């Protein structure tokens, strides 16, 4: 029996190594986002915020879960079609994700961070749409992330307005 490219991609140890690779990719994005940005909890506490802003301790657990979902979603899409347009969109949104924290906290550029998070939101939308065509579970796993980024964009906008 001939093993096709799809079969070899979706079975065996290679698929589990790929999952670790997707996990590493989101870990790198998170680490890039955190590079040179120390004291974000203290900075967040000093900002004028809307009444509905969450406490700073909530962000770590939320992002841990979201990054795991993002990694699994990318992996599921990869298992279906390999690295194509859907994974390029996934990569783009992840890159935009890595840029937001340094813009907002590191540079204090709340308006620019808002513009960037809008681009991220759009990149997530494209990713969800492309994932939906190839893997509904992958698309579904991106929805909590998209919802959180929607909330984060509203929070970013409010903080920008309150602190200018």
N, C-alpha and C positions, 0 to 999 in steps of 0.2 A: 504494500500500500504506500503510495506516495504521500509525503507530508507536505501539505501546502503551506505557504507563508502564513496564512490566517491561522491554520492549525498550530503551527509552531509558536505563533505569537500568543495564543490563548491557552496553551497547555504547558504543564511542566514548570520546572524551576524558573524558566525565563520570565514567566508572567509574574511570579512573586518578586523577582529582582526588579522588574519594571515597577511594581507597586512601591517598592522601597525607593526607586528613583523618583517617582512622583512625590513621595513623602519628602525626599531630600530637596526637591525643587521648591516646595512650599516652605520648607524650613529655611532655605537660603533666602527666599523672598522676605520671610519674617525677620531674618537676621539682618539683611540689608536695610530693611525698614528701621531696625533698631540701632544700626551702627551710628555711633556719635550722638545718639539721642538719649542722654542720661537725664534722670530727674523728670520724666514725663508726668509722673503722678503728682509731683509737687507743682509743676507748671500748670497742669490741668486744674488743680485745686485753686490756683490763683486767678484763673480766667473768670470773667463774668460769664455766667452760663444761664440758659433758660431753666425754669423750674423743673422741667421734665428730663434734664440731663442725668444720666446714670452715674453712680459712684465709680471712681476710678478702679476699684478692685474688680469690677465686673468685666472689664475689657479683656484681661488675661484669659479667664476661663472661656469666654465667648469665642475669642480668636483661636484658642486651642481647638475647640470643636469645629469651628468653621474651616480652619486649615486642614484638618483631617478630612472633612467632607469634600473640600476642593481637590485634595490629592486623590481620593477615591473616585471622584467624578472624572477627573482627567484619565485615570487608569482605566475606568470602564469604557470611556470613549475610545481610548487607544486600543483596547482589546477588540473593539468592533471594527475599526477601520485603519488603525495605525496612525502615524503622524501626518495629518493632512490639515485642511482648512480649520476644522473644529479645534484641533490642538494648537494651531497657530493663534486662534482667538483666545484659547485658554491661557497660552503663554503671554499674550499681550495684556490680558486683564491682570495676570499675576505680576507682571512687570510694573504696571500702573499701581498695583497694591503696594509694592515695595517702595515706591516713590512718595506716597502720601505722607507717611509719618515724618520723614525728614523735612518735607515742605511745611507741614503744620507745626510740628514741635521744634525741629532743629532750626529752621529758618524763620519761624513765626509768621509765615506768609499765608494767613488765613484765607484771603481772597484767591490766591493762586492755588492753594490746596483745595478750595471749593471747585474751581474750574477743573482741576485734575481729577477730583472724585466724580465729577459729572462724566468725564471721559471714561473713568473706570466703570461707572454704572452702565454706560453704553456698551463698553467692551464685554461686561458680564451679560448684558442682554443678547448680544451677538453670540456669545458662547452658549448661553441657554438655548437659543434658537437652533444653532447648529447641532448641539448635543441632542436636542429633542428629535431631530431627524434620524439620528443613529443609535441613540440609547436613552430611552425615557428615564430610566433610573439615574443615569448621569446628569440629565437635565434637572431632575427632581432634587438631587443632592446639591445643586448650585443655588436652589431657591432660598434657603435660609441665609446664605451669604449675600445674595442679591437684596433680600429684605433688610439685612443688617446694614449694608452699604447705603440703602435708601435712607434708613434712620440716621446713619452717620453723616450723610450728606446734609440732611436737615439740621443736625446738630452743628456741623461745620459752618453752615450758613448762618445759623443763629449766633454762634460764638463770634464769627467774623463781624456781624452787625453790632453785637454788644461790645466789642473790644476795639472798635475803630474810632 
